[in-house]
Amino acid sequence: MRTINLCFKNSYPTIIIIISLSFLIDNFFILKINNPTSFDQGYHLSNVFKMLNILKDQ
């Protein structure tokens, strides 16, 4: 029980390190990927136009 208390006694530096690492990793991946994928957007837009044409014909 004493070892568990010693591990969790100073958890603030650990939390700060985890949060800062997550920000660094997120910024790295966001800066690496500049453009979103366009094939997925085109697929959804084509389905919207198909449904619009189907609903107009009825």
C-alpha positions in Angstrom: 0.0 0.0 0.0 2.9 2.3 0.8 4.5 1.9 -2.6 1.2 2.7 -4.3 0.9 6.0 -2.3 4.5 6.9 -3.2 3.8 6.3 -6.9 0.7 8.5 -6.9 2.0 11.2 -4.6 3.8 13.3 -7.2 1.5 12.7 -10.2 1.4 16.4 -11.4 4.8 16.2 -13.3 3.7 13.0 -14.9 0.4 14.5 -16.1 2.2 17.6 -17.4 4.6 15.4 -19.3 1.8 13.4 -20.9 -0.2 16.4 -21.9 2.9 18.2 -23.4 3.8 15.0 -25.3 0.3 14.7 -26.7 0.4 18.3 -27.9 3.7 17.8 -29.6 2.6 14.6 -31.3 -0.7 16.2 -32.4 1.1 19.2 -33.8 3.6 17.0 -35.7 0.8 15.1 -37.4 -1.3 18.2 -38.1 1.7 20.0 -39.7 2.7 16.9 -41.7 -0.8 16.5 -43.3 -1.6 19.8 -45.0 -4.5 18.8 -47.2 -7.5 16.7 -46.3 -8.3 13.8 -48.6 -10.5 14.7 -51.4 -11.7 11.3 -52.6 -13.9 10.9 -49.6 -15.5 14.4 -50.1 -16.1 13.7 -53.7 -17.8 10.4 -52.9 -20.2 12.0 -50.4 -21.0 14.9 -52.7 -21.8 12.6 -55.6 -24.2 10.6 -53.3 -25.9 13.9 -52.3 -26.4 14.8 -56.0 -27.8 11.4 -56.8 -30.3 11.6 -53.9 -31.2 15.1 -55.0 -31.9 13.9 -58.6 -33.9 10.9 -57.3 -36.1 13.2 -55.0 -36.6 15.7 -57.8 -37.8 13.0 -60.2 -40.6 11.8 -57.9 
